[in-house]
Amino acid sequence: MQALTLEELKQGLRDGSLAFCLPAAHAEFSTEFLDDFSQRILKRDWRDVSMASLSRVPTLLAAGDESEADLIEDVYCNYGVDVSDLEGLPLWDVVRRCAAAKVTN
């Protein structure tokens, strides 16, 4: 079996042909919520962030060029969630907190 390139992996995740490769946490959230979170917080597709490093758990801080303070403020303004413990917090923990807040609002 030939190894897939990063672009092939990303495309497979986008079109659903590699759904088995998605982190288990993905199953907890609707595509609509993840797309909304991507637009509001990540400023890029969540699949790209989760695939950025195959060897470690993705973090929100590794997602882009925003500072930690800006990300904390964006999350609070958009979802009303305190992520002041952001440093080292896995991306999926942030997403989980935001999803829970959205359900209760």
Sequence and secondary structure as in RCSB ss.txt:
>XXXX:A:sequence
MQALTLEELKQGLRDGSLAFCLPAAHAEFSTEFLDDFSQRILKRDWRDVSMASLSRVPTLLAAGDESEADLIEDV
YCNYGVDVSDLEGLPLWDVVRRCAAAKVTN
>XXXX:A:secstr
     HHHHHHHHHHTTTGGGS GGGGGS HHHHHHHIIIIISS HHHHHHS TTS  BGGGGSS  HHHHHHHH
HHHH    TT TT BHHHHHHHHHHHHHH 
